[in-house]
Amino acid sequence: MQTSSTRFSPSTHRLVITIDGPAGAGKSTVAQCVARRLGYTYLDTGALYRAVAWNVKQAAIDILDVNQMNSLMASMNVHIMVQESLMRVWVNEEDVTSQLRDPEIGTLASSVATIPAIREWLLPIQQDFGRQGGIVAEGRDMGTRVFPFAEAKFFLDADVAIRAKRRYQDNVLAGHGMEQAAVQEEIIARDIRDRSRTIAPLYPASDAVVIDSSVLTVDEVVATILERISAIQ
């Protein structure tokens, strides 16, 4: 792949950049590339919901049981650290980063994300992380709710069949044996949950640049984003 030729001059003002979109749109890969090119920190907010989901699974509780969930949140400590330019997630002093990409955790995280109390609980953790700027925040409500005043907002989308193929390939590389048809069904179900939840539903911010990555390479998407950011800087 060819890399973008966009160049950036040093700036004392470090932006908050948001990249939202549905599952399998390529947000994580693109956000990490953009952060690396800019020398910014990559914030994977989906990992925070996966961390809560991981803890729910460990505790073997019902997410619909309000008392159990309140008790879990009261005893749970989630924090994020950047080590060698990579974001790591800790739950109650345990580094759980490597355990968060299991498909079962992803499915549970999607349900966890519909719980208003969880979203409120995680909101200040995300906002504190981005308070100094210099971040590329990837998720589903970064530009609409977590960082509504971000200087650069993007919404990355793609055809559902293409998103399913990408997610299937990611799962294969990670050693998770899930058929592509099942992956697509899960993505469709997740789209419905993400777009229809009552708090912070998935949709592009009014001032976001929408990019359809269906027929674009990662480099092409990154180049589009960097060109827009260059105009801002």
Secondary structure, 3 states (H helix, E strand, C coil): CCCCCCCCCCCCCCCEEEEECCCCCCHHHHHHHHHHHHCCEEEECHHHHHHHHHHHHHHCCCCCCHHHHHHHHHHCCEEEEEECCEEEEEECCEECHHHCCCHHHHHHHHHHCCCHHHHHHHHHHHHHHCCCCCEEEEECCHHHHHCCCCCEEEEEECCHHHHHHHHHHHHHHCCCCCCHHHHHHHHHHHHHHHHHCCCCCCCCCCCCEEEECCCCCHHHHHHHHHHHHHHHC
